């Protein structure tokens, strides 16, 4: 738990730092997507090995899916905006 808490504190500080200049530091959003996918894979492995039942993971997976959409969208924001501008 201590290792996890330390890593999450560091990642939170990194996200705050990236928030200051989001376009210049958008790679942090892509890295965060990798972290979320790593958590999801670990949780799926825990379910498959019987350490936890799948229904207990459903709320977590739901929140992680939302975070994946937000962080991936944040990373691709400028491209999405340019694409949307061409449609208008």
MONORTA-V354239 format. One record per pair of residues at least 24 apart in sequence whose C-alpha atoms are under 7 Angstrom apart, sorted by the first residue. I is the first residue (numbers start at 0). GAP is how many residues later the second one is. Records with the same first field share a line. If there is no record, write none. Layout:
# MONORTA-V354239
I->GAP, GAP
This chain:
# MONORTA-V354239
25->49
26->48
28->42, 43, 45, 46
29->41, 42, 45
32->35, 38, 39
35->28
